[in-house]
Amino acid sequence: MRIVKRLKILSAAAIATVAILLAILFSTIAHYQQEKDGHLLVDKLVRGLFELTAFRDQYLLYREPRPLTDWENRRESVNRLLDRVAGQSAFANEAPVLAKLRGSFDKSATIFQRIAANSALLNQAGDRQDVYAELDKRLVSQLLLRDANNLNLANTLLDAGNRRVEKSYQYLVGIVGLFGLWSALVTIMSLMRLSRLINTRLLPLHQGAKRIAEGNLDYRIACSGSDEFSELAAAVNGMTARLQDFAAQLRGEAVERERLAQEREQYFRFFRLTTEPMCIADPQGCFMQVNPAFELLVGFDESELLAKPFLEFVCDEDRQKTAEEMARQISGHKSMAFENRYVCKDGRQVHLSWTAYYAPDDGVTYATARDITQRKLAEAQLAESEFRWKFAIEGSGDGVWDWNLVTNQVNFSRRYKEMLGYSDRDICGFKQEWVDRLHPDDRANVAAVLEEYLAGKTPVYAVEFRMRCKDGSYKYILARGMVVNRDGAGNALRMIGTHTDISERKQLEQKLQLAASVFTHAREGIMIIGTDGVIIDVNEAFSLITGYSREEAIGRFPRFLHSGRHDPSFYADMWQQLVEKGHWYGEIWNRRKTGEIYAQMESISSIRDAAGNISQYVSLFSDITTLKEHEKQLEHIAHFDALTGLPNRILLADRLRQAIVQAQRNGDILAIVYLDLDGFKAINDSYGHEAGDRLLTAISARMKQALREGDT
C-alpha cells in the first residue's frame, strides 16, 4: 500500500473521530448554555419579585399613586418572565412548582389591587371608615403571606436551576477531558509511525544521496517496493546516471573549445565587414588597424592613419580628456566608454561615442566608435529650448526644479528659492533640501503620489503640500512635473517640474468651506435671495421649519411663504429699511407647506460686492411659535381667574380705569355692579370646597350669558 493512501486513511479516521467528539462537545456546550440561560431567567424573576415587594411596601407606607403605577408596570414584566420560564424545556420537571407560583402570584396581585381600591374608599368613607380600615389590615396580612410564598417558590426554582447548571458543567468538563486524551493518543501514534518511517525508509535515501554528493557516481540506492520512497530512490539513481553522461559530455566540450580557439582568427573578417567604425591601437596609442567603416567616417585612408597616434585626430579641446580616459583604462579598468570630437579630413568635426576594451596581455586597445553628431545637435537645441521654457515659467512667477534621479541632485531656480524667502545660496542642490522643508503631515502623501507617478500608475505628477519658509511659516505649494528621460528598462532618470504658490487660493477655499459649514449646520433657517427677489439657496434648517425642500424653494419668490396676516405696507416698509439701512429685523407670520401659520423672528441683511453694489440678500430666521403661545398663556393667566375664567382684579382695574377716562372724555355715566353671594361660606362648610367651586363656575357661566362681550 502506498504511503499517501495510508496517511489518507489514518487522517480520515482521526478526522471522523474528532468530528464525533466535537459534535458531542458542541452539544454539551449548547446544553450547558441552555441550562445557564434558564438559571439567569429564574434569577431575573426573583429580582422582579423583590422589586414588586419594594413597590408594595412603598405604596403601603405612603399610599401614593406613583408606587401603585410602578407596581403595575413591574407586574406585567414579572408575568412575561413567568411565561418565558414556563416555556423553557429545562423547567419541565418543575411544572408543578411553576403552576403554584403562577397561581400564588395572581392571587397576590388580586389582593394588592383590592388594597388599592379599598384605599380610595377608606379616604372617602365617613361612618364606615373603621370597617374599611379593618379590611385593609386583613388584606395587607394576606398579601404579605402570599408574597413570602411567591419568593419561596421562586427560590425553589432557582435552586433547581443551580443543580442542573452544575451537573451540565461537570458533564462538559468530562467531554473536554476525553477530547484532550484522544488528541494526545493520536499524536503519540503519529509520532511512532513517523519515527519508524524515518528509520526504515528515509535513512537509506539520505546515506545514498550523501555518497553520490561526495562524487561516487557509480553508487546506486536499493529501491525495492512500490511506495513513494522506492520511486524516489529510482529517480535518484536515474539522475546519477544522467550526471555520468553529462560529465562525459563536458570532457568532449573541452576538446571542442580547444579547436574553436584555433579558429578565432576567422572572426577578424567581421572586423572588416561590419558597418560600425572600429580600430585597434598599440600600447603607444598608435593605430594598428582600422576598418573601412572608420575610414569612411573620418575621410582618411588606412595608409594615412596607421602608425600615427590617434590623439592627432582628436579635437584640441578633447585631447586632454581622451588621454585621461586611456590612462584610466591602462591603470586597471576593464572597459571604457567616453565621448570626444574627431577632426575629419575635410575639416569638419564629428562627435563620437567610444566603447573601448584594453587587453593587458598584449597592451592592445580594441575600440568601437558611433557617430552621435546629430544627437549632440539635438541636445543643444533641447538645452536652448529648455532655457527658454524655464525663462517663461519663472517670468510667470513659478519656481522651477530639475531633479537627477540617479545622483539625487536637484537644480532649484532662483524664483523657487525666493518664493520661500531664501537667497540663492541658502538652499543646496540636493533632494533632501526639499524633503526637510515639507510639512510633517504632508510627507507621507507626497511620497505616495510621487512613487505612483514614477511607477507609471498615474499619467501626471501633481500634488499640493505645505513648505516651510525661511521665517518659519508655511506656504501652500502646487507641484507639477514630468519625467523627461528614462533608461532602457523604463526607469526614470530625470524629472522637471514647477512649484506654484497657492497660499491665497487655499485661504480663500478655507473661508468658503467655513461659510458652507455654517450655512449647512446652522440651527436657524437661512435663505439667500438675489437682487431680483428670487431664492438662490436655502439650508436644511429652512426645510425643517417651513416644510419645503431645497428643490421646491430655489427659483421661487419668497411670497409663497406669506401667511396673509400682513398687509402690503408691512412688506413695503421692510424693503425700504433694507434699501436705506442695509438690514431689517422683526417678527413675521408665515405659512408652512402643511398650511399651518407660524411666527418667526427674522433678520434680513444685504450683501455688497467689492464695488459696493448689492449682490444678494441673506435672511436668518427661527421659529418662535411656541414662544408666542407661551406669552399668550401667561397673559391669560395674569388677567383671568383660573377657576371661573372671569377677568381678575388686575384686568378689572385696568378696564375700570379705561372706562372712567372714556366716560369723562365723552361726558357719559359709568355704572358699576357689585354682586355678593350670600351663604357661600355655609356651602363650603357643609358640602366641601369642591361644591363651592362648582357653584362659582355655574354662576360665572350664567353671568357671561347675560352680559355683553365688551362688558368686564
TORTI-564868 format. One record per residue (C-alpha): x negated, y negated, z negated. Coordinates in steps of 0.1 Angstrom, whole numbers. Example, Ala and Ser with C-alpha at 12.3 -4.5 7.8 and 13.67 -1.06 7.14 Angstrom:
# TORTI-564868
{{-123 45 -78}}
{{-137 11 -71}}
END
This chain:
# TORTI-564868
{{0 0 0}}
{{-13 -35 9}}
{{-23 -58 -19}}
{{0 -86 -8}}
{{30 -62 -9}}
{{21 -50 -44}}
{{18 -86 -55}}
{{52 -94 -40}}
{{69 -65 -58}}
{{52 -75 -91}}
{{62 -111 -86}}
{{98 -102 -77}}
{{101 -81 -108}}
{{87 -108 -130}}
{{109 -135 -114}}
{{140 -114 -118}}
{{133 -107 -155}}
{{125 -144 -161}}
{{157 -153 -143}}
{{178 -130 -165}}
{{161 -143 -197}}
{{166 -179 -185}}
{{203 -172 -179}}
{{206 -158 -214}}
{{187 -187 -228}}
{{208 -214 -210}}
{{240 -196 -220}}
{{228 -196 -256}}
{{218 -233 -254}}
{{253 -241 -240}}
{{270 -221 -268}}
{{248 -239 -294}}
{{256 -273 -279}}
{{294 -264 -278}}
{{293 -255 -315}}
{{273 -286 -323}}
{{298 -308 -304}}
{{327 -292 -323}}
{{309 -298 -356}}
{{303 -335 -347}}
{{340 -338 -337}}
{{351 -325 -371}}
{{327 -348 -388}}
{{342 -377 -369}}
{{377 -365 -380}}
{{366 -365 -417}}
{{352 -400 -413}}
{{385 -411 -397}}
{{404 -397 -427}}
{{382 -416 -451}}
{{388 -448 -432}}
{{426 -442 -434}}
{{422 -437 -471}}
{{403 -471 -473}}
{{430 -489 -453}}
{{457 -472 -475}}
{{440 -483 -507}}
{{436 -518 -493}}
{{473 -520 -485}}
{{485 -506 -518}}
{{463 -531 -536}}
{{473 -563 -517}}
{{505 -553 -498}}
{{494 -574 -467}}
{{504 -566 -431}}
{{468 -565 -418}}
{{457 -533 -436}}
{{490 -517 -425}}
{{482 -526 -389}}
{{447 -512 -392}}
{{461 -481 -408}}
{{485 -476 -379}}
{{456 -480 -353}}
{{433 -456 -371}}
{{462 -430 -375}}
{{465 -430 -337}}
{{428 -424 -334}}
{{429 -395 -360}}
{{459 -380 -341}}
{{438 -379 -310}}
{{408 -364 -329}}
{{432 -336 -342}}
{{443 -329 -307}}
{{407 -327 -295}}
{{397 -303 -324}}
{{428 -281 -317}}
{{418 -280 -280}}
{{382 -267 -289}}
{{379 -229 -283}}
{{353 -229 -311}}
{{380 -235 -337}}
{{404 -207 -326}}
{{397 -188 -359}}
{{406 -219 -379}}
{{440 -224 -362}}
{{460 -219 -395}}
{{438 -245 -412}}
{{443 -269 -383}}
{{481 -263 -384}}
{{482 -270 -422}}
{{460 -302 -417}}
{{483 -314 -389}}
{{515 -309 -410}}
{{500 -324 -441}}
{{487 -354 -421}}
{{521 -360 -405}}
{{538 -359 -439}}
{{513 -383 -454}}
{{519 -407 -425}}
{{556 -405 -431}}
{{552 -412 -468}}
{{529 -441 -461}}
{{555 -456 -437}}
{{582 -452 -463}}
{{560 -471 -488}}
{{556 -499 -463}}
{{594 -500 -457}}
{{600 -499 -494}}
{{576 -528 -500}}
{{597 -550 -478}}
{{628 -541 -497}}
{{610 -545 -530}}
{{603 -581 -522}}
{{639 -589 -512}}
{{657 -569 -539}}
{{674 -586 -568}}
{{692 -565 -594}}
{{678 -532 -578}}
{{641 -542 -580}}
{{635 -516 -608}}
{{648 -488 -586}}
{{626 -497 -557}}
{{596 -501 -579}}
{{601 -466 -593}}
{{605 -452 -558}}
{{573 -470 -548}}
{{553 -453 -576}}
{{566 -418 -567}}
{{558 -423 -531}}
{{523 -435 -539}}
{{517 -404 -560}}
{{529 -381 -532}}
{{506 -400 -507}}
{{475 -396 -529}}
{{481 -359 -533}}
{{487 -354 -495}}
{{456 -374 -486}}
{{435 -354 -510}}
{{448 -322 -494}}
{{440 -336 -460}}
{{404 -342 -469}}
{{401 -307 -484}}
{{414 -291 -453}}
{{391 -313 -431}}
{{361 -304 -452}}
{{370 -267 -448}}
{{369 -271 -410}}
{{335 -290 -414}}
{{320 -261 -435}}
{{332 -235 -409}}
{{316 -256 -381}}
{{283 -258 -401}}
{{282 -220 -404}}
{{289 -215 -367}}
{{261 -240 -357}}
{{236 -223 -380}}
{{245 -189 -366}}
{{242 -202 -330}}
{{208 -218 -338}}
{{194 -185 -352}}
{{205 -167 -320}}
{{189 -194 -299}}
{{156 -191 -318}}
{{157 -153 -312}}
{{162 -157 -275}}
{{133 -182 -272}}
{{110 -158 -291}}
{{120 -129 -268}}
{{112 -151 -238}}
{{78 -160 -252}}
{{70 -123 -259}}
{{79 -113 -224}}
{{58 -141 -209}}
{{28 -130 -229}}
{{32 -94 -219}}
{{35 -103 -182}}
{{3 -125 -184}}
{{-17 -97 -201}}
{{-7 -71 -175}}
{{-15 -95 -146}}
{{-50 -102 -161}}
{{-57 -65 -165}}
{{-47 -59 -129}}
{{-68 -88 -117}}
{{-98 -75 -136}}
{{-95 -40 -121}}
{{-92 -56 -86}}
{{-124 -76 -91}}
{{-144 -46 -103}}
{{-133 -22 -76}}
{{-129 -43 -45}}
{{-145 -78 -48}}
{{-179 -69 -63}}
{{-189 -47 -33}}
{{-179 -75 -10}}
{{-200 -100 -30}}
{{-231 -78 -30}}
{{-229 -71 7}}
{{-224 -108 16}}
{{-254 -117 -6}}
{{-277 -92 12}}
{{-266 -105 46}}
{{-272 -141 35}}
{{-308 -131 25}}
{{-314 -122 62}}
{{-307 -84 62}}
{{-285 -84 93}}
{{-288 -46 96}}
{{-268 -41 64}}
{{-231 -31 67}}
{{-205 -31 39}}
{{-184 0 33}}
{{-149 -6 44}}
{{-127 24 36}}
{{-89 19 32}}
{{-62 -2 48}}
{{-58 -31 25}}
{{-69 -67 29}}
{{-103 -62 13}}
{{-111 -34 38}}
{{-101 -57 66}}
{{-123 -85 52}}
{{-153 -61 49}}
{{-148 -51 85}}
{{-147 -87 96}}
{{-179 -95 78}}
{{-196 -65 95}}
{{-184 -78 128}}
{{-197 -113 120}}
{{-231 -98 111}}
{{-233 -80 145}}
{{-225 -112 163}}
{{-252 -130 143}}
{{-277 -104 156}}
{{-266 -111 191}}
{{-269 -149 186}}
{{-304 -146 172}}
{{-314 -127 203}}
{{-298 -154 224}}
{{-318 -181 206}}
{{-350 -164 214}}
{{-341 -164 251}}
{{-332 -201 250}}
{{-366 -209 236}}
{{-382 -193 266}}
{{-358 -213 288}}
{{-368 -246 272}}
{{-404 -240 279}}
{{-396 -235 316}}
{{-375 -267 316}}
{{-404 -287 301}}
{{-424 -279 332}}
{{-397 -293 354}}
{{-394 -326 336}}
{{-413 -344 363}}
{{-383 -339 386}}
{{-364 -364 366}}
{{-386 -393 378}}
{{-368 -391 411}}
{{-339 -406 392}}
{{-361 -435 383}}
{{-365 -443 420}}
{{-329 -438 430}}
{{-309 -455 402}}
{{-294 -489 407}}
{{-304 -500 372}}
{{-336 -521 372}}
{{-363 -500 354}}
{{-400 -504 347}}
{{-429 -487 328}}
{{-456 -508 311}}
{{-490 -496 298}}
{{-504 -504 264}}
{{-518 -537 276}}
{{-483 -548 287}}
{{-490 -545 325}}
{{-466 -530 349}}
{{-474 -493 357}}
{{-443 -486 377}}
{{-412 -504 388}}
{{-382 -490 407}}
{{-367 -505 438}}
{{-337 -520 418}}
{{-362 -540 397}}
{{-380 -553 429}}
{{-346 -563 444}}
{{-337 -582 412}}
{{-369 -603 409}}
{{-377 -606 446}}
{{-413 -594 442}}
{{-428 -564 460}}
{{-442 -535 440}}
{{-478 -545 450}}
{{-471 -580 436}}
{{-460 -566 402}}
{{-483 -536 395}}
{{-513 -541 372}}
{{-500 -576 362}}
{{-488 -585 327}}
{{-451 -587 326}}
{{-453 -618 304}}
{{-465 -638 335}}
{{-430 -633 350}}
{{-412 -644 318}}
{{-399 -679 314}}
{{-423 -701 294}}
{{-397 -707 266}}
{{-391 -670 261}}
{{-427 -656 262}}
{{-433 -660 225}}
{{-401 -643 216}}
{{-408 -614 241}}
{{-443 -609 228}}
{{-430 -607 192}}
{{-404 -581 202}}
{{-431 -560 218}}
{{-453 -563 187}}
{{-423 -551 165}}
{{-419 -521 188}}
{{-455 -512 187}}
{{-456 -515 149}}
{{-431 -487 144}}
{{-397 -495 158}}
{{-385 -466 179}}
{{-364 -487 204}}
{{-359 -523 212}}
{{-331 -544 226}}
{{-336 -581 233}}
{{-328 -608 259}}
{{-351 -632 279}}
{{-353 -650 312}}
{{-374 -640 342}}
{{-386 -663 370}}
{{-379 -648 404}}
{{-400 -652 435}}
{{-376 -679 449}}
{{-380 -699 417}}
{{-346 -692 402}}
{{-342 -679 366}}
{{-322 -647 358}}
{{-310 -637 322}}
{{-320 -601 315}}
{{-308 -578 286}}
{{-336 -553 279}}
{{-334 -518 264}}
{{-369 -505 258}}
{{-385 -474 242}}
{{-421 -472 231}}
{{-438 -438 233}}
{{-466 -438 206}}
{{-482 -407 220}}
{{-495 -424 252}}
{{-487 -460 243}}
{{-463 -464 273}}
{{-432 -485 272}}
{{-401 -475 291}}
{{-376 -503 297}}
{{-343 -508 315}}
{{-330 -543 324}}
{{-295 -556 330}}
{{-287 -588 348}}
{{-265 -609 324}}
{{-268 -643 341}}
{{-231 -645 349}}
{{-222 -636 313}}
{{-246 -663 299}}
{{-230 -689 322}}
{{-195 -678 310}}
{{-207 -681 273}}
{{-220 -716 279}}
{{-186 -726 294}}
{{-168 -709 265}}
{{-190 -728 240}}
{{-182 -761 257}}
{{-145 -753 257}}
{{-147 -743 221}}
{{-163 -776 212}}
{{-135 -795 229}}
{{-109 -773 212}}
{{-124 -780 177}}
{{-127 -817 185}}
{{-90 -818 195}}
{{-79 -798 164}}
{{-99 -820 140}}
{{-85 -850 157}}
{{-50 -838 147}}
{{-61 -836 110}}
{{-65 -798 107}}
{{-96 -782 94}}
{{-114 -755 115}}
{{-132 -724 103}}
{{-153 -699 122}}
{{-159 -665 105}}
{{-185 -640 114}}
{{-171 -607 100}}
{{-204 -589 104}}
{{-226 -613 84}}
{{-196 -627 64}}
{{-208 -662 72}}
{{-183 -689 78}}
{{-187 -723 96}}
{{-164 -748 80}}
{{-157 -781 98}}
{{-161 -815 82}}
{{-124 -821 82}}
{{-119 -787 64}}
{{-141 -799 35}}
{{-127 -835 35}}
{{-92 -821 32}}
{{-101 -807 -3}}
{{-121 -837 -13}}
{{-156 -822 -7}}
{{-185 -836 11}}
{{-203 -818 39}}
{{-230 -804 15}}
{{-206 -792 -13}}
{{-194 -761 5}}
{{-219 -734 18}}
{{-212 -713 48}}
{{-200 -681 32}}
{{-166 -665 29}}
{{-169 -664 -9}}
{{-167 -702 -9}}
{{-131 -699 4}}
{{-121 -669 -18}}
{{-133 -687 -50}}
{{-111 -717 -43}}
{{-79 -697 -37}}
{{-53 -699 -64}}
{{-55 -666 -86}}
{{-18 -659 -80}}
{{-22 -661 -42}}
{{-53 -640 -37}}
{{-36 -606 -35}}
{{-10 -617 -9}}
{{-36 -635 13}}
{{-59 -604 12}}
{{-30 -582 22}}
{{-19 -604 51}}
{{-55 -606 63}}
{{-60 -569 61}}
{{-28 -562 80}}
{{-38 -586 108}}
{{-74 -572 111}}
{{-59 -536 112}}
{{-37 -547 141}}
{{-4 -543 122}}
{{6 -579 128}}
{{1 -599 160}}
{{-7 -633 144}}
{{-26 -643 112}}
{{-6 -669 94}}
{{-3 -673 57}}
{{5 -700 31}}
{{-15 -704 -1}}
{{-29 -729 -26}}
{{-65 -740 -27}}
{{-84 -758 -54}}
{{-96 -793 -46}}
{{-127 -809 -60}}
{{-108 -828 -87}}
{{-93 -795 -99}}
{{-58 -800 -84}}
{{-43 -776 -58}}
{{-31 -782 -23}}
{{-7 -760 -2}}
{{-25 -748 29}}
{{-12 -732 60}}
{{-39 -709 75}}
{{-37 -696 111}}
{{-62 -677 130}}
{{-70 -651 156}}
{{-98 -626 164}}
{{-118 -638 194}}
{{-144 -609 196}}
{{-142 -572 189}}
{{-167 -543 193}}
{{-161 -512 215}}
{{-143 -495 186}}
{{-118 -523 183}}
{{-133 -537 150}}
{{-131 -575 146}}
{{-165 -593 149}}
{{-155 -629 149}}
{{-124 -648 139}}
{{-115 -685 144}}
{{-87 -704 127}}
{{-74 -737 112}}
{{-62 -750 78}}
{{-33 -774 77}}
{{-24 -794 46}}
{{13 -787 39}}
{{15 -801 3}}
{{40 -828 12}}
{{62 -803 30}}
{{61 -779 1}}
{{71 -807 -24}}
{{100 -816 -1}}
{{110 -779 1}}
{{109 -776 -37}}
{{131 -807 -41}}
{{155 -793 -16}}
{{155 -759 -33}}
{{162 -775 -67}}
{{190 -796 -53}}
{{205 -765 -37}}
{{203 -746 -70}}
{{220 -774 -89}}
{{247 -776 -62}}
{{253 -738 -63}}
{{252 -732 -101}}
{{268 -763 -114}}
{{300 -757 -135}}
{{316 -789 -122}}
{{332 -788 -88}}
{{311 -806 -61}}
{{324 -819 -28}}
{{302 -836 -1}}
{{321 -858 23}}
{{309 -875 54}}
{{314 -912 62}}
{{343 -901 84}}
{{361 -887 54}}
{{357 -851 64}}
{{344 -825 39}}
{{309 -813 48}}
{{303 -788 20}}
{{316 -776 -14}}
{{302 -754 -41}}
{{315 -723 -58}}
{{330 -742 -88}}
{{351 -762 -63}}
{{367 -729 -51}}
{{372 -717 -87}}
{{391 -749 -97}}
{{411 -756 -65}}
{{416 -720 -52}}
{{404 -730 -17}}
{{374 -711 -3}}
{{344 -729 12}}
{{355 -720 47}}
{{390 -733 41}}
{{377 -767 28}}
{{349 -776 52}}
{{360 -797 81}}
{{392 -810 64}}
{{401 -843 49}}
{{405 -842 10}}
{{441 -853 13}}
{{452 -816 14}}
{{445 -817 -24}}
{{468 -846 -31}}
{{495 -839 -57}}
{{519 -867 -48}}
{{517 -883 -82}}
{{496 -913 -70}}
{{508 -939 -46}}
{{487 -952 -16}}
{{475 -982 -36}}
{{457 -959 -60}}
{{436 -943 -32}}
{{430 -977 -16}}
{{417 -991 -49}}
{{394 -960 -52}}
{{378 -966 -17}}
{{375 -1003 -24}}
{{354 -996 -55}}
{{333 -971 -36}}
{{325 -996 -9}}
{{319 -1025 -33}}
{{302 -1008 -63}}
{{290 -975 -47}}
{{308 -953 -72}}
{{343 -945 -87}}
{{351 -927 -120}}
{{385 -918 -134}}
{{413 -893 -139}}
{{433 -880 -109}}
{{460 -854 -104}}
{{455 -829 -76}}
{{472 -797 -64}}
{{457 -762 -63}}
{{461 -738 -34}}
{{488 -720 -55}}
{{508 -752 -57}}
{{500 -759 -93}}
{{493 -795 -102}}
{{464 -801 -124}}
{{444 -830 -139}}
{{407 -836 -132}}
{{381 -860 -143}}
{{363 -871 -111}}
{{332 -892 -103}}
{{325 -902 -67}}
{{292 -917 -56}}
{{280 -930 -22}}
{{246 -917 -9}}
{{225 -940 12}}
{{197 -932 36}}
{{163 -949 39}}
{{178 -978 58}}
{{204 -985 30}}
{{234 -972 51}}
{{259 -948 35}}
{{253 -913 48}}
{{276 -892 25}}
{{299 -893 -5}}
{{294 -869 -34}}
{{323 -860 -57}}
{{318 -843 -90}}
{{349 -832 -109}}
{{361 -810 -137}}
{{395 -795 -147}}
{{409 -814 -178}}
{{445 -800 -175}}
{{441 -781 -208}}
{{428 -813 -225}}
{{457 -833 -212}}
{{482 -806 -226}}
{{464 -807 -260}}
{{468 -845 -260}}
{{505 -843 -252}}
{{510 -817 -280}}
{{491 -839 -305}}
{{512 -869 -295}}
{{544 -850 -301}}
{{532 -837 -335}}
{{523 -872 -345}}
{{557 -887 -337}}
{{583 -859 -342}}
{{593 -838 -371}}
{{582 -802 -366}}
{{614 -786 -380}}
{{642 -807 -365}}
{{625 -822 -335}}
{{637 -857 -345}}
{{614 -887 -345}}
{{594 -891 -377}}
{{588 -923 -398}}
{{558 -934 -376}}
{{578 -933 -344}}
{{609 -948 -362}}
{{588 -977 -375}}
{{573 -983 -340}}
{{607 -982 -323}}
{{623 -1004 -350}}
{{596 -1030 -346}}
{{601 -1030 -308}}
{{639 -1033 -313}}
{{636 -1062 -337}}
{{613 -1081 -313}}
{{636 -1074 -284}}
{{667 -1085 -304}}
{{650 -1117 -315}}
{{640 -1125 -279}}
{{674 -1118 -265}}
{{695 -1131 -295}}
{{712 -1097 -299}}
{{724 -1080 -331}}
{{705 -1049 -342}}
{{723 -1021 -361}}
{{706 -996 -384}}
{{725 -965 -396}}
{{713 -947 -427}}
{{726 -911 -433}}
{{723 -892 -466}}
{{731 -856 -472}}
{{750 -852 -505}}
{{744 -820 -524}}
{{714 -809 -503}}
{{693 -801 -534}}
{{721 -778 -546}}
{{720 -759 -513}}
{{682 -754 -516}}
{{685 -742 -552}}
{{714 -719 -545}}
{{707 -704 -511}}
{{669 -710 -508}}
{{648 -733 -486}}
{{654 -712 -455}}
{{692 -720 -457}}
{{684 -757 -462}}
{{661 -757 -431}}
{{689 -742 -410}}
{{713 -769 -423}}
{{689 -797 -413}}
{{683 -781 -379}}
{{721 -779 -372}}
{{727 -815 -383}}
{{698 -828 -361}}
{{712 -809 -331}}
{{747 -825 -336}}
{{731 -859 -340}}
{{713 -855 -307}}
{{745 -846 -290}}
{{763 -877 -305}}
{{735 -902 -298}}
{{723 -916 -265}}
{{689 -906 -251}}
{{675 -941 -258}}
{{685 -941 -294}}
{{659 -933 -321}}
END
